[in-house]
């Protein structure tokens, strides 16, 4: 399930690399409040929305497979 979610995020965000391979994240960039602010507000809110949409899509896909 985690690999499916990772591949959906990779595809949606245009991240290159081999499927099922980890995506390296520089933790300080994600946690630094100054680099996560955008003109529209917090990038964390944007990131949360992307993750939420991806999880809901995976849930829908799994439910479709079960039915």
SEFIZA-3560 file (N, C-alpha, C; in Angstrom, 3 decimals):
REM SEFIZA-3560
<numar><xx>0.823</xx><yy>-1.192</yy><zz>0.000</zz><atom>N</atom></numar>
<numar><xx>0.000</xx><yy>0.000</yy><zz>0.000</zz><atom>CA</atom></numar>
<numar><xx>0.866</xx><yy>1.253</yy><zz>0.000</zz><atom>C</atom></numar>
<numar><xx>1.928</xx><yy>1.252</yy><zz>0.805</zz><atom>N</atom></numar>
<numar><xx>2.809</xx><yy>2.421</yy><zz>0.861</zz><atom>CA</atom></numar>
<numar><xx>3.461</xx><yy>2.672</yy><zz>-0.488</zz><atom>C</atom></numar>
<numar><xx>3.825</xx><yy>1.599</yy><zz>-1.198</zz><atom>N</atom></numar>
<numar><xx>4.450</xx><yy>1.771</yy><zz>-2.513</zz><atom>CA</atom></numar>
<numar><xx>3.459</xx><yy>2.329</yy><zz>-3.523</zz><atom>C</atom></numar>
<numar><xx>2.203</xx><yy>1.916</yy><zz>-3.421</zz><atom>N</atom></numar>
<numar><xx>1.179</xx><yy>2.456</yy><zz>-4.319</zz><atom>CA</atom></numar>
<numar><xx>1.036</xx><yy>3.953</yy><zz>-4.083</zz><atom>C</atom></numar>
<numar><xx>0.944</xx><yy>4.348</yy><zz>-2.816</zz><atom>N</atom></numar>
<numar><xx>0.830</xx><yy>5.766</yy><zz>-2.476</zz><atom>CA</atom></numar>
<numar><xx>2.050</xx><yy>6.538</yy><zz>-2.955</zz><atom>C</atom></numar>
<numar><xx>3.227</xx><yy>5.986</yy><zz>-2.741</zz><atom>N</atom></numar>
<numar><xx>4.464</xx><yy>6.635</yy><zz>-3.173</zz><atom>CA</atom></numar>
<numar><xx>4.465</xx><yy>6.840</yy><zz>-4.683</zz><atom>C</atom></numar>
<numar><xx>4.028</xx><yy>5.834</yy><zz>-5.438</zz><atom>N</atom></numar>
<numar><xx>4.008</xx><yy>5.947</yy><zz>-6.894</zz><atom>CA</atom></numar>
<numar><xx>2.966</xx><yy>6.947</yy><zz>-7.373</zz><atom>C</atom></numar>
<numar><xx>1.832</xx><yy>7.041</yy><zz>-6.672</zz><atom>N</atom></numar>
<numar><xx>0.813</xx><yy>8.034</yy><zz>-7.030</zz><atom>CA</atom></numar>
<numar><xx>1.356</xx><yy>9.441</yy><zz>-6.806</zz><atom>C</atom></numar>
<numar><xx>1.995</xx><yy>9.650</yy><zz>-5.663</zz><atom>N</atom></numar>
<numar><xx>2.579</xx><yy>10.964</yy><zz>-5.373</zz><atom>CA</atom></numar>
<numar><xx>3.668</xx><yy>11.280</yy><zz>-6.383</zz><atom>C</atom></numar>
<numar><xx>4.517</xx><yy>10.299</yy><zz>-6.688</zz><atom>N</atom></numar>
<numar><xx>5.596</xx><yy>10.491</yy><zz>-7.664</zz><atom>CA</atom></numar>
<numar><xx>5.009</xx><yy>10.938</yy><zz>-9.002</zz><atom>C</atom></numar>
<numar><xx>3.971</xx><yy>10.261</yy><zz>-9.457</zz><atom>N</atom></numar>
<numar><xx>3.358</xx><yy>10.575</yy><zz>-10.744</zz><atom>CA</atom></numar>
<numar><xx>2.684</xx><yy>11.948</yy><zz>-10.719</zz><atom>C</atom></numar>
<numar><xx>1.939</xx><yy>12.228</yy><zz>-9.663</zz><atom>N</atom></numar>
<numar><xx>1.199</xx><yy>13.492</yy><zz>-9.574</zz><atom>CA</atom></numar>
<numar><xx>2.123</xx><yy>14.698</yy><zz>-9.514</zz><atom>C</atom></numar>
<numar><xx>3.264</xx><yy>14.527</yy><zz>-8.893</zz><atom>N</atom></numar>
<numar><xx>4.180</xx><yy>15.651</yy><zz>-8.700</zz><atom>CA</atom></numar>
<numar><xx>5.299</xx><yy>15.699</yy><zz>-9.730</zz><atom>C</atom></numar>
<numar><xx>5.319</xx><yy>14.746</yy><zz>-10.662</zz><atom>N</atom></numar>
<numar><xx>6.339</xx><yy>14.757</yy><zz>-11.701</zz><atom>CA</atom></numar>
<numar><xx>7.725</xx><yy>14.389</yy><zz>-11.211</zz><atom>C</atom></numar>
<numar><xx>7.785</xx><yy>13.624</yy><zz>-10.121</zz><atom>N</atom></numar>
<numar><xx>9.078</xx><yy>13.194</yy><zz>-9.589</zz><atom>CA</atom></numar>
<numar><xx>9.608</xx><yy>12.070</yy><zz>-10.466</zz><atom>C</atom></numar>
<numar><xx>10.851</xx><yy>12.200</yy><zz>-10.889</zz><atom>N</atom></numar>
<numar><xx>11.435</xx><yy>11.173</yy><zz>-11.741</zz><atom>CA</atom></numar>
<numar><xx>12.083</xx><yy>10.088</yy><zz>-10.899</zz><atom>C</atom></numar>
<numar><xx>12.344</xx><yy>8.973</yy><zz>-11.525</zz><atom>N</atom></numar>
<numar><xx>12.980</xx><yy>7.857</yy><zz>-10.834</zz><atom>CA</atom></numar>
<numar><xx>12.238</xx><yy>6.571</yy><zz>-11.137</zz><atom>C</atom></numar>
<numar><xx>12.804</xx><yy>5.494</yy><zz>-10.679</zz><atom>N</atom></numar>
<numar><xx>12.207</xx><yy>4.189</yy><zz>-10.906</zz><atom>CA</atom></numar>
<numar><xx>10.996</xx><yy>3.994</yy><zz>-9.988</zz><atom>C</atom></numar>
<numar><xx>9.936</xx><yy>3.347</yy><zz>-10.503</zz><atom>N</atom></numar>
<numar><xx>8.795</xx><yy>3.032</yy><zz>-9.642</zz><atom>CA</atom></numar>
<numar><xx>9.245</xx><yy>2.195</yy><zz>-8.447</zz><atom>C</atom></numar>
<numar><xx>8.586</xx><yy>2.367</yy><zz>-7.342</zz><atom>N</atom></numar>
<numar><xx>8.829</xx><yy>1.621</yy><zz>-6.101</zz><atom>CA</atom></numar>
<numar><xx>10.162</xx><yy>1.944</yy><zz>-5.441</zz><atom>C</atom></numar>
<numar><xx>10.874</xx><yy>2.944</yy><zz>-5.924</zz><atom>N</atom></numar>
<numar><xx>12.117</xx><yy>3.372</yy><zz>-5.279</zz><atom>CA</atom></numar>
<numar><xx>11.795</xx><yy>4.513</yy><zz>-4.316</zz><atom>C</atom></numar>
<numar><xx>12.524</xx><yy>4.620</yy><zz>-3.220</zz><atom>N</atom></numar>
<numar><xx>12.245</xx><yy>5.694</yy><zz>-2.258</zz><atom>CA</atom></numar>
<numar><xx>12.480</xx><yy>7.084</yy><zz>-2.848</zz><atom>C</atom></numar>
<numar><xx>11.779</xx><yy>8.055</yy><zz>-2.307</zz><atom>N</atom></numar>
<numar><xx>11.982</xx><yy>9.456</yy><zz>-2.661</zz><atom>CA</atom></numar>
<numar><xx>12.722</xx><yy>10.097</yy><zz>-1.489</zz><atom>C</atom></numar>
<numar><xx>13.904</xx><yy>10.604</yy><zz>-1.754</zz><atom>N</atom></numar>
<numar><xx>14.692</xx><yy>11.227</yy><zz>-0.701</zz><atom>CA</atom></numar>
<numar><xx>14.161</xx><yy>12.626</yy><zz>-0.426</zz><atom>C</atom></numar>
<numar><xx>13.963</xx><yy>12.942</yy><zz>0.835</zz><atom>N</atom></numar>
<numar><xx>13.478</xx><yy>14.254</yy><zz>1.246</zz><atom>CA</atom></numar>
<numar><xx>14.504</xx><yy>14.864</yy><zz>2.187</zz><atom>C</atom></numar>
<numar><xx>14.863</xx><yy>16.102</yy><zz>1.934</zz><atom>N</atom></numar>
<numar><xx>15.761</xx><yy>16.803</yy><zz>2.843</zz><atom>CA</atom></numar>
<numar><xx>14.902</xx><yy>17.320</yy><zz>3.991</zz><atom>C</atom></numar>
<numar><xx>15.035</xx><yy>16.700</yy><zz>5.130</zz><atom>N</atom></numar>
<numar><xx>14.153</xx><yy>16.964</yy><zz>6.268</zz><atom>CA</atom></numar>
<numar><xx>14.182</xx><yy>18.420</yy><zz>6.716</zz><atom>C</atom></numar>
<numar><xx>15.327</xx><yy>19.047</yy><zz>6.701</zz><atom>N</atom></numar>
<numar><xx>15.396</xx><yy>20.431</yy><zz>7.172</zz><atom>CA</atom></numar>
<numar><xx>14.587</xx><yy>21.363</yy><zz>6.288</zz><atom>C</atom></numar>
<numar><xx>14.483</xx><yy>21.054</yy><zz>5.025</zz><atom>N</atom></numar>
<numar><xx>13.681</xx><yy>21.880</yy><zz>4.122</zz><atom>CA</atom></numar>
<numar><xx>12.207</xx><yy>21.754</yy><zz>4.474</zz><atom>C</atom></numar>
<numar><xx>11.766</xx><yy>20.543</yy><zz>4.793</zz><atom>N</atom></numar>
<numar><xx>10.365</xx><yy>20.332</yy><zz>5.134</zz><atom>CA</atom></numar>
<numar><xx>10.029</xx><yy>20.959</yy><zz>6.483</zz><atom>C</atom></numar>
<numar><xx>10.961</xx><yy>20.929</yy><zz>7.431</zz><atom>N</atom></numar>
<numar><xx>10.675</xx><yy>21.401</yy><zz>8.777</zz><atom>CA</atom></numar>
<numar><xx>10.982</xx><yy>22.885</yy><zz>8.999</zz><atom>C</atom></numar>
<numar><xx>11.747</xx><yy>23.501</yy><zz>8.151</zz><atom>N</atom></numar>
<numar><xx>12.119</xx><yy>24.902</yy><zz>8.337</zz><atom>CA</atom></numar>
<numar><xx>10.929</xx><yy>25.800</yy><zz>7.994</zz><atom>C</atom></numar>
<numar><xx>10.356</xx><yy>26.514</yy><zz>8.971</zz><atom>N</atom></numar>
<numar><xx>9.162</xx><yy>27.317</yy><zz>8.699</zz><atom>CA</atom></numar>
<numar><xx>9.399</xx><yy>28.449</yy><zz>7.708</zz><atom>C</atom></numar>
<numar><xx>10.625</xx><yy>28.927</yy><zz>7.582</zz><atom>N</atom></numar>
<numar><xx>10.890</xx><yy>30.043</yy><zz>6.676</zz><atom>CA</atom></numar>
<numar><xx>10.898</xx><yy>29.587</yy><zz>5.230</zz><atom>C</atom></numar>
<numar><xx>11.370</xx><yy>28.390</yy><zz>4.963</zz><atom>N</atom></numar>
<numar><xx>11.404</xx><yy>27.924</yy><zz>3.575</zz><atom>CA</atom></numar>
<numar><xx>10.092</xx><yy>27.295</yy><zz>3.151</zz><atom>C</atom></numar>
<numar><xx>9.179</xx><yy>27.074</yy><zz>4.090</zz><atom>N</atom></numar>
<numar><xx>7.903</xx><yy>26.470</yy><zz>3.722</zz><atom>CA</atom></numar>
<numar><xx>6.793</xx><yy>27.497</yy><zz>3.545</zz><atom>C</atom></numar>
<numar><xx>7.106</xx><yy>28.775</yy><zz>3.688</zz><atom>N</atom></numar>
<numar><xx>6.110</xx><yy>29.812</yy><zz>3.454</zz><atom>CA</atom></numar>
<numar><xx>6.117</xx><yy>30.211</yy><zz>1.982</zz><atom>C</atom></numar>
<numar><xx>4.935</xx><yy>30.350</yy><zz>1.423</zz><atom>N</atom></numar>
<numar><xx>4.801</xx><yy>30.799</yy><zz>0.042</zz><atom>CA</atom></numar>
<numar><xx>3.976</xx><yy>32.083</yy><zz>0.033</zz><atom>C</atom></numar>
<numar><xx>3.834</xx><yy>32.676</yy><zz>-1.118</zz><atom>N</atom></numar>
<numar><xx>3.027</xx><yy>33.896</yy><zz>-1.234</zz><atom>CA</atom></numar>
<numar><xx>1.566</xx><yy>33.632</yy><zz>-0.863</zz><atom>C</atom></numar>
<numar><xx>1.117</xx><yy>32.380</yy><zz>-1.063</zz><atom>N</atom></numar>
<numar><xx>-0.266</xx><yy>32.014</yy><zz>-0.754</zz><atom>CA</atom></numar>
<numar><xx>-0.441</xx><yy>31.497</yy><zz>0.667</zz><atom>C</atom></numar>
<numar><xx>0.640</xx><yy>31.323</yy><zz>1.411</zz><atom>N</atom></numar>
<numar><xx>0.559</xx><yy>30.783</yy><zz>2.771</zz><atom>CA</atom></numar>
<numar><xx>1.536</xx><yy>29.634</yy><zz>2.960</zz><atom>C</atom></numar>
<numar><xx>1.231</xx><yy>28.792</yy><zz>3.913</zz><atom>N</atom></numar>
<numar><xx>2.123</xx><yy>27.698</yy><zz>4.284</zz><atom>CA</atom></numar>
<numar><xx>2.129</xx><yy>26.580</yy><zz>3.244</zz><atom>C</atom></numar>
<numar><xx>3.333</xx><yy>26.170</yy><zz>2.849</zz><atom>N</atom></numar>
<numar><xx>3.464</xx><yy>25.041</yy><zz>1.936</zz><atom>CA</atom></numar>
<numar><xx>3.031</xx><yy>23.747</yy><zz>2.617</zz><atom>C</atom></numar>
<numar><xx>3.122</xx><yy>23.702</yy><zz>3.941</zz><atom>N</atom></numar>
<numar><xx>2.696</xx><yy>22.513</yy><zz>4.679</zz><atom>CA</atom></numar>
<numar><xx>1.216</xx><yy>22.239</yy><zz>4.411</zz><atom>C</atom></numar>
<numar><xx>0.399</xx><yy>23.288</yy><zz>4.326</zz><atom>N</atom></numar>
<numar><xx>-1.020</xx><yy>23.108</yy><zz>4.009</zz><atom>CA</atom></numar>
<numar><xx>-1.193</xx><yy>22.520</yy><zz>2.613</zz><atom>C</atom></numar>
<numar><xx>-0.387</xx><yy>22.982</yy><zz>1.671</zz><atom>N</atom></numar>
<numar><xx>-0.421</xx><yy>22.442</yy><zz>0.311</zz><atom>CA</atom></numar>
<numar><xx>-0.014</xx><yy>20.972</yy><zz>0.331</zz><atom>C</atom></numar>
<numar><xx>1.071</xx><yy>20.673</yy><zz>1.027</zz><atom>N</atom></numar>
<numar><xx>1.569</xx><yy>19.303</yy><zz>1.124</zz><atom>CA</atom></numar>
<numar><xx>0.531</xx><yy>18.396</yy><zz>1.781</zz><atom>C</atom></numar>
<numar><xx>-0.113</xx><yy>18.881</yy><zz>2.823</zz><atom>N</atom></numar>
<numar><xx>-1.150</xx><yy>18.097</yy><zz>3.500</zz><atom>CA</atom></numar>
<numar><xx>-2.280</xx><yy>17.753</yy><zz>2.532</zz><atom>C</atom></numar>
<numar><xx>-2.682</xx><yy>18.722</yy><zz>1.722</zz><atom>N</atom></numar>
<numar><xx>-3.743</xx><yy>18.478</yy><zz>0.747</zz><atom>CA</atom></numar>
<numar><xx>-3.356</xx><yy>17.431</yy><zz>-0.278</zz><atom>C</atom></numar>
<numar><xx>-2.122</xx><yy>17.479</yy><zz>-0.751</zz><atom>N</atom></numar>
<numar><xx>-1.641</xx><yy>16.496</yy><zz>-1.730</zz><atom>CA</atom></numar>
<numar><xx>-1.639</xx><yy>15.102</yy><zz>-1.117</zz><atom>C</atom></numar>
<numar><xx>-1.132</xx><yy>14.993</yy><zz>0.100</zz><atom>N</atom></numar>
<numar><xx>-1.082</xx><yy>13.689</yy><zz>0.769</zz><atom>CA</atom></numar>
<numar><xx>-2.498</xx><yy>13.173</yy><zz>1.016</zz><atom>C</atom></numar>
<numar><xx>-3.393</xx><yy>14.054</yy><zz>1.477</zz><atom>N</atom></numar>
<numar><xx>-4.782</xx><yy>13.651</yy><zz>1.737</zz><atom>CA</atom></numar>
<numar><xx>-5.449</xx><yy>13.145</yy><zz>0.458</zz><atom>C</atom></numar>
<numar><xx>-5.315</xx><yy>13.885</yy><zz>-0.642</zz><atom>N</atom></numar>
<numar><xx>-5.908</xx><yy>13.468</yy><zz>-1.914</zz><atom>CA</atom></numar>
<numar><xx>-5.350</xx><yy>12.128</yy><zz>-2.374</zz><atom>C</atom></numar>
<numar><xx>-4.052</xx><yy>11.938</yy><zz>-2.211</zz><atom>N</atom></numar>
<numar><xx>-3.415</xx><yy>10.687</yy><zz>-2.621</zz><atom>CA</atom></numar>
<numar><xx>-3.936</xx><yy>9.511</yy><zz>-1.806</zz><atom>C</atom></numar>
<numar><xx>-4.063</xx><yy>9.697</yy><zz>-0.507</zz><atom>N</atom></numar>
<numar><xx>-4.565</xx><yy>8.624</yy><zz>0.355</zz><atom>CA</atom></numar>
<numar><xx>-6.010</xx><yy>8.287</yy><zz>0.000</zz><atom>C</atom></numar>
<numar><xx>-6.840</xx><yy>9.304</yy><zz>-0.207</zz><atom>N</atom></numar>
<numar><xx>-8.232</xx><yy>9.055</yy><zz>-0.567</zz><atom>CA</atom></numar>
<numar><xx>-8.345</xx><yy>8.341</yy><zz>-1.910</zz><atom>C</atom></numar>
<numar><xx>-7.472</xx><yy>8.667</yy><zz>-2.854</zz><atom>N</atom></numar>
<numar><xx>-7.479</xx><yy>7.982</yy><zz>-4.149</zz><atom>CA</atom></numar>
<numar><xx>-7.109</xx><yy>6.518</yy><zz>-3.979</zz><atom>C</atom></numar>
<numar><xx>-6.105</xx><yy>6.236</yy><zz>-3.171</zz><atom>N</atom></numar>
<numar><xx>-5.706</xx><yy>4.849</yy><zz>-2.930</zz><atom>CA</atom></numar>
<numar><xx>-6.855</xx><yy>4.081</yy><zz>-2.279</zz><atom>C</atom></numar>
<numar><xx>-7.532</xx><yy>4.699</yy><zz>-1.325</zz><atom>N</atom></numar>
<numar><xx>-8.672</xx><yy>4.046</yy><zz>-0.674</zz><atom>CA</atom></numar>
<numar><xx>-9.754</xx><yy>3.740</yy><zz>-1.699</zz><atom>C</atom></numar>
<numar><xx>-10.072</xx><yy>4.707</yy><zz>-2.564</zz><atom>N</atom></numar>
<numar><xx>-11.068</xx><yy>4.484</yy><zz>-3.615</zz><atom>CA</atom></numar>
<numar><xx>-10.646</xx><yy>3.358</yy><zz>-4.546</zz><atom>C</atom></numar>
<numar><xx>-9.380</xx><yy>3.342</yy><zz>-4.950</zz><atom>N</atom></numar>
<numar><xx>-8.880</xx><yy>2.298</yy><zz>-5.845</zz><atom>CA</atom></numar>
<numar><xx>-9.007</xx><yy>0.922</yy><zz>-5.209</zz><atom>C</atom></numar>
<numar><xx>-8.665</xx><yy>0.825</yy><zz>-3.934</zz><atom>N</atom></numar>
<numar><xx>-8.756</xx><yy>-0.456</yy><zz>-3.232</zz><atom>CA</atom></numar>
<numar><xx>-10.216</xx><yy>-0.883</yy><zz>-3.106</zz><atom>C</atom></numar>
<numar><xx>-11.106</xx><yy>0.059</yy><zz>-2.796</zz><atom>N</atom></numar>
<numar><xx>-12.527</xx><yy>-0.270</yy><zz>-2.691</zz><atom>CA</atom></numar>
<numar><xx>-13.072</xx><yy>-0.738</yy><zz>-4.035</zz><atom>C</atom></numar>
<numar><xx>-12.633</xx><yy>-0.113</yy><zz>-5.131</zz><atom>N</atom></numar>
<numar><xx>-13.065</xx><yy>-0.536</yy><zz>-6.464</zz><atom>CA</atom></numar>
<numar><xx>-12.600</xx><yy>-1.955</yy><zz>-6.761</zz><atom>C</atom></numar>
<numar><xx>-11.385</xx><yy>-2.300</yy><zz>-6.347</zz><atom>N</atom></numar>
<numar><xx>-10.860</xx><yy>-3.645</yy><zz>-6.569</zz><atom>CA</atom></numar>
<numar><xx>-11.637</xx><yy>-4.680</yy><zz>-5.766</zz><atom>C</atom></numar>
<numar><xx>-12.081</xx><yy>-4.312</yy><zz>-4.573</zz><atom>N</atom></numar>
<numar><xx>-12.826</xx><yy>-5.235</yy><zz>-3.714</zz><atom>CA</atom></numar>
<numar><xx>-14.206</xx><yy>-5.508</yy><zz>-4.298</zz><atom>C</atom></numar>
<numar><xx>-14.819</xx><yy>-4.479</yy><zz>-4.849</zz><atom>N</atom></numar>
<numar><xx>-16.175</xx><yy>-4.617</yy><zz>-5.405</zz><atom>CA</atom></numar>
<numar><xx>-16.083</xx><yy>-5.330</yy><zz>-6.688</zz><atom>C</atom></numar>
//
